[in-house]
Amino acid sequence: MTCFLCKGEMKQGTTTYMEDLGSCIVIIKNVPCNKCSQCGEVSYSGVTVKRIEEIVSQLKNSLTEIAVVNYSNAA
């Protein structure tokens, strides 16, 4: 697979995903992704995006200000 930005090689790895929900910030560590070896651009599979959305949805209503969770350990 090649990067759509720079045409570099995409390699499987993990990254940290962050989302600002306005009243709180969700940080998900060790999220599986494809990452460009040249520019660092990240892409996620459909399954991973769905799981990220589920994690954020679960945390959205129970947070104070910041939540940091591990992708594989998130309920």
Phi, psi and omega in degrees: 000142179245152180292135180284346178272309187241358181070017175286175181277131177269132179236147178291142179190201176228160179213175174253127181257133178234141176220129177265115182265011181093294181271348180203165178240130178252129177239122180245118182268155175061041179279126178296139182203175166251128185234134180289131180286346180262306187253348178086002178304141184243140172227150183242151174284164178300321179296317180294317179299317179299317180294320176300314179300320178296315180298313181298318180298318179295322184276336186306319185269355184240018185257155171263294181224313181223138174230132176239121181229157175267131184309313185283343181257357183292136182289000000 
